[in-house]
Amino acid sequence: DEHWEMMLTCLRKHTTIVFLFNAGETDSVKEDRLLLKLLTHQRHQGKSWRDIFFVLNRCDLLFQDSDEPLAFINKKETLRQRVSKHVKNVFAQEGHPTIYTLSSLPMMCGEILFWNYDALSNDDKEYLLSQSSDWINRFLSDAKCEQFPSSAKKWTYRHVQLFRHEMLNFTYYNTFLNGLRTHLSIR
């Protein structure tokens, strides 16, 4: 398996592993197969499953059809139970992994706009602003949406700053980053 060979190369060089789950994935078999391989590898190398930093990415997809947090809560809990079951099967011990959440694409869009606004080509800027406007309208309250022009073409750098600030909260970026810092500091 090509992906597994690439992972093994990285595993030989690094001690921390970030395992990304895709919130939009409907077929958990692929993820579970790779996770089981990774956990088995960790056990055979005398390493712990706790070296793995688990992330549920693309969480914004869970709010596409509804702003109810139930889908998000259920997805995260189901994933935690799946990972716990695999940890128990491979390591023969109870494991209660923390699953960090992230919506990396809206956050990266905000970061690119924030740090490179003047350096972006007009086409790139127009595309990123259009995406940002779409995320604002899909995921933020009406009151917050009113702080932005209805057309992305009318956004200024101040709107980019506001978008980035909102995405820091919406995308779980700060929680993810603090969790990763903590994970790295104890490894």
C-alpha positions in Angstrom: 0.0 0.0 0.0 1.6 3.2 -1.2 0.3 5.4 1.6 1.4 3.0 4.2 5.0 3.0 2.8 5.0 6.8 2.9 3.8 6.8 6.5 6.5 4.3 7.5 9.2 6.5 6.1 7.8 9.4 8.2 7.4 7.2 11.3 11.0 6.3 11.3 12.0 10.0 11.4 9.4 11.5 13.7 7.9 10.8 17.1 4.6 12.6 16.9 1.9 11.5 14.5 -1.2 13.6 13.5 -3.9 11.3 12.3 -6.6 13.2 10.4 -10.1 11.9 10.1 -12.4 13.5 7.5 -15.7 14.6 8.8 -17.2 14.2 5.3 -16.0 10.6 5.0 -19.0 8.2 4.8 -16.8 5.0 4.5 -15.0 4.5 7.8 -13.5 1.2 6.6 -10.5 2.9 4.9 -9.8 5.1 7.9 -10.1 2.1 10.3 -7.8 0.0 8.2 -5.1 2.6 8.2 -5.6 3.3 11.9 -5.3 -0.4 12.8 -2.1 -0.6 10.8 -0.7 2.4 12.6 -1.7 1.2 16.0 -0.2 -2.2 15.3 3.0 -0.6 14.1 3.2 1.5 17.3 2.7 -1.5 19.5 5.4 -3.5 17.6 7.8 -0.6 17.9 7.2 -0.4 21.7 5.5 2.9 21.3 2.2 4.2 22.7 -1.1 5.0 20.9 -0.8 8.2 23.0 1.9 9.4 20.6 -0.9 9.9 18.0 -2.7 13.2 17.9 -6.2 12.5 16.6 -8.0 15.2 14.6 -11.4 15.3 13.0 -11.0 17.7 10.2 -13.5 19.4 7.9 -16.0 19.9 10.7 -17.6 22.7 8.8 -19.2 20.0 6.6 -21.2 18.8 9.7 -23.0 22.2 9.7 -23.8 22.4 6.0 -27.4 21.2 6.3 -28.1 22.3 9.9 -26.7 24.6 12.5 -27.7 22.1 15.2 -24.6 20.9 17.1 -26.1 17.4 17.4 -24.5 16.1 14.2 -21.2 17.5 15.3 -21.4 16.0 18.8 -22.5 12.6 17.4 -19.8 12.4 14.8 -17.1 13.3 17.4 -18.4 10.8 19.9 -18.8 8.0 17.4 -15.2 8.6 16.2 -13.9 8.6 19.8 -15.6 5.2 20.4 -14.2 3.8 17.2 -10.7 4.8 18.1 -11.1 3.6 21.7 -12.2 0.2 20.4 -9.2 -0.1 18.1 -6.8 1.0 20.9 -8.3 -1.7 23.2 -8.1 -4.4 20.5 -4.5 -3.6 19.6 -3.0 -2.6 22.9 -5.3 -4.7 25.2 -6.0 -1.7 27.3 -8.7 0.9 27.7 -7.9 4.0 25.8 -9.9 7.2 25.9 -8.3 9.4 23.1 -9.0 13.0 22.8 -10.3 13.9 19.4 -9.5 17.4 18.4 -11.7 19.2 15.9 -10.7 21.5 13.1 -12.0 23.0 9.9 -8.7 23.7 8.2 -9.9 25.0 4.9 -11.8 28.1 6.1 -9.0 28.8 8.6 -6.3 28.6 5.9 -8.3 30.8 3.7 -8.4 33.4 6.4 -4.7 33.1 7.1 -3.7 33.4 3.5 -5.9 36.5 3.1 -4.8 38.1 6.4 -1.0 37.6 5.8 -0.9 38.0 2.0 -3.7 40.4 1.1 -1.7 42.9 -0.8 0.6 40.2 -2.4 -2.2 38.1 -3.9 -3.1 38.3 -7.5 -6.5 39.7 -8.3 -7.8 36.3 -9.4 -6.5 34.5 -6.2 -7.9 37.3 -4.0 -11.3 37.2 -5.7 -11.5 33.4 -5.3 -10.5 33.4 -1.6 -12.8 36.3 -0.8 -15.7 34.5 -2.6 -15.0 31.3 -0.6 -14.8 33.4 2.6 -18.1 35.1 1.8 -19.7 31.7 1.3 -18.5 30.3 4.6 -19.7 33.5 6.4 -23.2 33.1 4.9 -23.4 29.3 5.7 -22.0 29.2 9.2 -22.3 32.5 11.0 -25.3 34.0 12.6 -27.3 36.6 10.7 -26.1 39.3 13.1 -22.5 38.5 12.3 -23.2 38.2 8.5 -24.5 41.8 8.6 -21.0 43.0 9.5 -19.9 42.0 6.0 -20.9 43.4 2.6 -23.2 41.1 0.6 -20.7 41.0 -2.2 -17.2 39.6 -1.6 -16.0 42.2 -4.2 -16.7 44.9 -1.7 -14.7 43.4 1.1 -11.8 45.5 2.5 -8.9 44.4 4.6 -10.9 45.2 7.7 -13.4 42.5 6.6 -10.6 40.1 6.1 -9.4 40.8 9.6 -13.0 40.2 10.9 -13.3 37.0 8.9 -10.1 35.7 10.3 -11.2 36.5 13.8 -14.5 34.7 13.3 -12.8 31.7 11.8 -10.4 31.4 14.7 -13.5 30.6 16.8 -15.6 28.7 14.2 -12.9 26.4 13.0 -11.8 25.3 16.4 -8.3 26.4 15.4 -7.3 27.7 18.9 -8.4 24.6 20.6 -6.6 22.5 18.0 -3.4 24.5 18.3 -3.4 24.5 22.1 -4.0 20.7 22.1 -1.1 20.2 19.6 1.2 22.4 21.7 0.4 20.4 24.8 0.8 17.1 22.9 4.2 18.1 21.6 5.4 19.4 25.0 4.8 16.0 26.7 6.3 13.9 24.0 
